[in-house]
């Protein structure tokens, strides 16, 4: 989620990881995962995650996929 948003002087927006609550900037490796509902053509939820939490989330998703 967005913690602090800068509008002027080309400042940097600061995000907070939704899982571990670590403060992030764009240069730190910010990842965004969106859950999209195809039936309603609408984004249900958007998560802002750090690199570590993204790797954990993708490992859980890939483990649940049956090939």
PyMOL commands that set and color helices and strands:
alter all, ss='L'
color gray80, all
select helices_A, chain A and resi 26-28+51-64
alter helices_A, ss='H'
color red, helices_A
select strands_A, chain A and resi 2-4+14-16+23-24+31-37+42-49
alter strands_A, ss='S'
color yellow, strands_A
deselect
rebuild
show_as cartoon
